[in-house]
Amino acid sequence: MQTHLIEIVADVAVTEPEENWGDWAYRNVKENGWKAAGAAIIAAPIVPTAVGATLVGAGLVSGVQNGVAWLRGSDTIEKVELGKAGALHDEQGQSVQVEKTYAVHPDEARSNLVILASEFYNVIVAEQIADLVAFIRGAVRAESIKIEVVSEKAGEGGFLSNLGFGVKAKGGVTKQHSVELHYDEPEVVPLAEPPFWLRLFPEIKASVRAAQKGTMKRSMSVDTTFGMTASTAKQAGIDVSWLGRQRFDIEAKFV
């Protein structure tokens, strides 16, 4: 899973006709090759459906949304004019803002969703924990669930308690997110569809499948670099102490 970093900039007045998207893509590939062309992805005002589909199929871009195209995993911060970013919004449904840097959500099915770079890991880890809780409750009658996510990299910051999903974050030498839940009336809460982040936790799927009364404990390591290097993430304002592998300690008691 990968993300892409974008910086929203003010619209620039155009004094000459803009280059057609198809012509631009063809010229970049011809002059620079696929790899260089991918690193130079820009926003285009008009993207013919056939051209967009061709480029996506070829692996040049991961998606085209209302004229905005990017290559996931490209370790650069692309500048996108505000006028060409109308389809992009954050997790609260708010439009993007000029002079702000965002990370595109790793879920390609939500390619219009961006996360403010400075809040990227808070949002992502909270989502991962929420998906794990939802899956466990959808599989067994959970009496209690405890999840801790720990990064061993050094970090700074105070205690935060309002990250959403009931998740707490603690800063310091060890970075940590955690949640501890108890249910007075355990019940299975059916899921409409498998949670997105569950694909990172196959052991959890196996542990609760057809499980009966008991306790499940698992500790696993998950890669959370999302295609970014520390230098680019830091430039974007992302907390690089979360950039690496995180340990998920998961415990559930069910009846």
C-alpha positions as CSV (number, residue, x, y, z in Angstrom):
1,M,0.0,0.0,0.0
2,Q,1.3,3.4,-0.9
3,T,0.3,7.0,-0.7
4,H,1.3,10.2,-2.6
5,L,2.0,13.6,-1.2
6,I,0.5,16.7,-2.7
7,E,0.8,20.4,-1.9
8,I,-2.1,22.6,-2.8
9,V,-1.0,25.9,-4.4
10,A,-2.8,28.9,-5.7
11,D,-4.1,28.9,-9.3
12,V,-1.6,30.2,-11.9
13,A,-2.9,32.4,-14.7
14,V,-2.4,30.7,-18.0
15,T,-1.0,32.9,-20.8
16,E,-0.5,30.1,-23.4
17,P,-2.7,27.2,-24.3
18,E,-2.1,24.3,-21.9
19,E,-0.6,21.1,-23.3
20,N,-3.1,18.4,-24.0
21,W,-2.9,15.6,-21.4
22,G,-2.3,12.9,-24.0
23,D,0.4,14.9,-25.8
24,W,2.1,15.7,-22.4
25,A,2.1,12.0,-21.4
26,Y,3.4,10.9,-24.8
27,R,6.2,13.6,-24.8
28,N,7.3,12.7,-21.2
29,V,7.5,9.0,-21.9
30,K,9.3,9.6,-25.2
31,E,11.8,12.1,-23.7
32,N,12.3,10.7,-20.2
33,G,11.1,7.1,-20.1
34,W,8.4,5.7,-17.9
35,K,10.1,6.1,-14.6
36,A,11.0,9.7,-15.1
37,A,7.6,10.5,-16.5
38,G,5.9,9.0,-13.5
39,A,8.0,11.2,-11.1
40,A,6.9,14.2,-13.1
41,I,3.2,13.7,-12.8
42,I,1.2,17.0,-13.0
43,A,-2.4,18.0,-12.8
44,A,-4.2,18.3,-16.2
45,P,-7.3,20.3,-16.9
46,I,-8.9,17.7,-19.2
47,V,-8.3,14.0,-19.2
48,P,-10.0,12.0,-21.9
49,T,-11.4,8.8,-20.5
50,A,-9.6,6.5,-22.9
51,V,-6.3,8.2,-22.3
52,G,-6.7,8.0,-18.5
53,A,-7.6,4.4,-18.7
54,T,-4.6,3.6,-20.9
55,L,-2.2,5.4,-18.6
56,V,-3.6,3.7,-15.5
57,G,-3.4,0.3,-17.2
58,A,0.2,0.9,-18.1
59,G,1.1,1.7,-14.5
60,L,2.0,5.3,-15.1
61,V,-0.6,6.7,-12.8
62,S,-2.7,5.0,-10.1
63,G,-5.8,7.1,-10.8
64,V,-7.2,10.2,-12.5
65,Q,-9.9,12.2,-10.6
66,N,-11.4,15.3,-12.1
67,G,-8.2,16.2,-13.9
68,V,-5.9,15.4,-11.0
69,A,-3.5,12.5,-11.7
70,W,-0.6,11.1,-9.6
71,L,1.7,8.1,-9.3
72,R,1.3,6.4,-5.9
73,G,4.6,5.8,-4.2
74,S,6.4,8.6,-6.1
75,D,8.7,10.0,-3.5
76,T,8.0,13.6,-4.2
77,I,5.6,16.3,-3.1
78,E,3.6,17.2,-6.2
79,K,2.1,20.7,-6.5
80,V,-1.5,20.8,-7.5
81,E,-3.4,24.0,-8.2
82,L,-6.5,24.6,-6.1
83,G,-8.7,24.9,-9.2
84,K,-7.7,21.4,-10.3
85,A,-8.3,19.8,-6.9
86,G,-12.0,20.4,-6.6
87,A,-12.8,16.7,-6.1
88,L,-10.3,16.2,-3.2
89,H,-11.5,16.4,0.4
90,D,-10.4,15.3,3.8
91,E,-11.9,12.8,6.2
92,Q,-14.4,15.4,7.5
93,G,-15.5,16.2,3.9
94,Q,-13.8,19.5,3.9
95,S,-12.2,20.8,0.7
96,V,-8.4,21.1,0.5
97,Q,-6.7,24.4,1.3
98,V,-3.9,26.4,-0.4
99,E,-0.4,26.1,1.2
100,K,-1.4,22.8,2.9
101,T,0.3,19.5,2.2
102,Y,-1.8,16.3,2.1
103,A,-1.3,12.6,1.7
104,V,-3.6,10.7,-0.6
105,H,-5.4,7.9,1.2
106,P,-3.7,4.5,0.6
107,D,-7.1,3.0,-0.4
108,E,-7.3,3.4,-4.2
109,A,-11.0,3.1,-4.0
110,R,-11.0,6.4,-2.1
111,S,-8.6,8.3,-4.3
112,N,-10.4,11.6,-3.7
113,L,-9.8,11.3,0.0
114,V,-6.7,13.1,1.3
115,I,-5.3,13.4,4.8
116,L,-3.5,16.5,6.2
117,A,0.1,15.5,6.2
118,S,0.7,16.5,9.9
119,E,-2.2,14.2,10.9
120,F,-1.5,11.3,8.6
121,Y,-0.4,8.7,11.1
122,N,-2.9,9.7,13.7
123,V,-5.7,9.1,11.1
124,I,-4.2,5.9,9.6
125,V,-3.5,4.2,12.9
126,A,-6.9,5.1,14.3
127,E,-8.5,3.7,11.1
128,Q,-6.5,0.5,11.5
129,I,-7.5,0.0,15.1
130,A,-11.1,0.7,14.3
131,D,-11.1,-1.8,11.4
132,L,-9.6,-4.5,13.7
133,V,-12.2,-3.8,16.4
134,A,-15.0,-4.0,13.8
135,F,-13.7,-7.2,12.3
136,I,-13.3,-8.9,15.7
137,R,-16.8,-7.9,16.8
138,G,-18.2,-9.1,13.5
139,A,-16.7,-12.5,14.0
140,V,-17.1,-13.3,17.7
141,R,-19.1,-12.1,20.7
142,A,-16.3,-9.9,22.1
143,E,-16.4,-9.3,25.9
144,S,-13.3,-7.1,25.7
145,I,-10.8,-5.9,23.1
146,K,-7.4,-4.3,23.8
147,I,-5.1,-3.0,21.0
148,E,-1.8,-1.2,21.3
149,V,0.3,0.1,18.4
150,V,3.9,0.9,19.3
151,S,6.7,2.5,17.2
152,E,10.1,2.1,18.8
153,K,11.5,5.2,17.0
154,A,12.2,8.2,19.1
155,G,9.5,10.9,19.0
156,E,8.3,14.0,20.8
157,G,4.9,15.2,21.9
158,G,2.5,15.1,24.7
159,F,-0.5,12.9,25.5
160,L,-3.4,13.2,23.0
161,S,-6.8,11.8,23.6
162,N,-9.0,13.0,20.8
163,L,-7.9,11.1,17.7
164,G,-11.3,9.5,16.9
165,F,-12.5,6.0,17.2
166,G,-11.8,6.2,21.0
167,V,-8.1,5.9,20.2
168,K,-5.5,7.5,22.5
169,A,-2.0,8.5,21.4
170,K,1.0,9.0,23.6
171,G,4.2,10.7,22.5
172,G,7.7,10.3,24.0
173,V,10.7,8.0,23.4
174,T,8.2,5.4,22.4
175,K,5.2,6.4,20.3
176,Q,2.0,4.6,21.1
177,H,-1.6,4.4,20.1
178,S,-4.0,2.3,22.2
179,V,-7.6,1.4,22.8
180,E,-9.3,-0.8,25.5
181,L,-12.9,-1.7,25.1
182,H,-15.4,-3.6,27.3
183,Y,-18.9,-4.8,26.4
184,D,-21.5,-5.6,29.0
185,E,-23.6,-7.5,26.5
186,P,-21.3,-9.2,24.1
187,E,-22.9,-9.7,20.6
188,V,-21.8,-10.3,17.0
189,V,-22.1,-7.1,15.0
190,P,-22.3,-8.1,11.3
191,L,-20.1,-6.3,8.8
192,A,-21.5,-5.1,5.5
193,E,-18.0,-5.7,3.9
194,P,-14.5,-6.6,5.1
195,P,-12.7,-3.6,6.5
196,F,-10.0,-2.1,4.2
197,W,-7.1,-2.5,6.7
198,L,-7.8,-6.1,7.5
199,R,-5.6,-7.2,4.6
200,L,-2.6,-6.3,6.7
201,F,-3.6,-8.7,9.5
202,P,-4.1,-12.2,8.1
203,E,-3.3,-13.7,11.5
204,I,-6.2,-12.0,13.1
205,K,-8.6,-13.3,10.4
206,A,-7.3,-16.8,11.0
207,S,-7.5,-16.5,14.8
208,V,-11.1,-15.6,15.1
209,R,-12.5,-17.6,12.2
210,A,-15.1,-20.0,13.6
211,A,-13.7,-19.3,17.1
212,Q,-15.6,-20.2,20.2
213,K,-15.4,-19.0,23.8
214,G,-11.8,-18.0,24.7
215,T,-9.0,-15.5,24.4
216,M,-7.0,-14.4,21.4
217,K,-3.6,-12.8,21.7
218,R,-1.4,-11.8,18.8
219,S,1.6,-9.5,18.3
220,M,2.7,-8.6,14.8
221,S,4.8,-6.1,12.8
222,V,3.3,-4.0,10.1
223,D,5.1,-1.8,7.5
224,T,3.8,1.8,7.6
225,T,6.2,3.6,5.2
226,F,3.6,3.8,2.4
227,G,6.3,4.4,-0.2
228,M,7.7,7.5,1.6
229,T,11.3,8.2,2.6
230,A,12.0,10.0,5.9
231,S,13.3,13.1,4.1
232,T,10.2,13.6,2.0
233,A,7.8,12.8,4.9
234,K,9.6,15.3,7.1
235,Q,9.4,18.0,4.4
236,A,5.7,17.4,4.2
237,G,5.3,17.8,8.0
238,I,4.6,14.1,8.7
239,D,5.7,12.6,12.1
240,V,8.6,10.5,10.9
241,S,8.8,8.6,14.2
242,W,5.9,6.5,12.8
243,L,7.7,5.9,9.5
244,G,8.8,2.3,9.5
245,R,7.4,-0.9,11.1
246,Q,4.9,-0.8,13.9
247,R,4.1,-3.5,16.5
248,F,0.4,-4.3,16.9
249,D,-0.4,-6.1,20.2
250,I,-4.0,-7.4,20.0
251,E,-6.0,-9.1,22.7
252,A,-9.6,-10.1,22.7
253,K,-11.8,-12.1,25.1
254,F,-15.0,-13.6,23.7
255,V,-17.9,-15.7,25.0
